[in-house]
């Protein structure tokens, strides 16, 4: 069993619930937040601390970083240098240069960094991955992604949100990033991206609408539509393969939680049905993410986190130049040190 300290009691509340569902693997030994009252509100008897240095000097094994994005890298580096592994909420960093710093510190200290991508875990994604690995998907043709959420003034009441200094990005960084990670997980690496971004919904610095196209290295074409101006919160992913079409439900925060609609398009309907029957419902969301770390099976890696940051970098670059961006990006890229204005 590994001892964990959660740093930040906002989204940390969701992490705590997942840890409590996995008592055979994890013990939450501390919750750290500058707002002691907020931390005590979720602690339920777990020790609360307001001083990060004291937590880093304690005997915990993992530091779970649930802070605003501009604090992720510095906290993760301090944790690794204190001999702790790191779980870090998205984005793990907001520049490729900072991801490379994390990789160097991880290599030097022998510690691990696990970027949080909980959308990967659940029966829907497990179904599609099983069909791909069984050879029943065939060539990937196209896909579409919708991240249509509602974020109003109350969401931006937190002073760091909607700002380049605090949130460090808008809808493509803080909201659509999970769906885009799923696209890369299921369709493979990217070759080119093109983006149009706009701020149309709220009086904020960062973008809240996006129209994006991806070309995957396989040749598959993807469109992504994102907005924070929808009437409600919905997410949807459709994947068109040679063997079938897969469509998620509309759950905004857990698209893999339920079974996806799999519609065969080839003559392999019987084989697809048989293969789907072999998929057992795995733990979903944060629980699945944490269980993967505990077992070492399909745990999210820092390299995968880097690919996500590289994608966001390319999207901002495309929006600013008005041209498609080719991937991978070199260290000489204009936005290697960051996309913040």
Buried (B, 14 or more C-beta within 10 A) or exposed (E): EBBBBBBBBBBBBBBBEBBBBBEEBBBBBBBBBEEBEBBBBBBEEBBBBEEBEEBBEBEBBBBBBBBBBBBBBEBBBBBBEBBBBBBBBBBBBBBBBBBBBBBEBBEEBEBBBBBBBBBBBBBBBBBBBBBBEBEBBBEBBBBBBBBBBBBEEEBBEEEBBBBBEBBBBBBBBBBBBBBBBBBBBBBBEBBBBBBBBBBEBBEBBBBBBBBBBBBBEEEBBBBBBBBBBBEEBBBBBBBBBEBBBBBBBBBBEBBBBBBBBBEBBBEBBEBBEEBBEEBEEBBBBBBBBBBBBBEEEBBBEBEBBBBBBBBBBBBBBBBBEEEBBBBEBEEEBEBBEBBBE
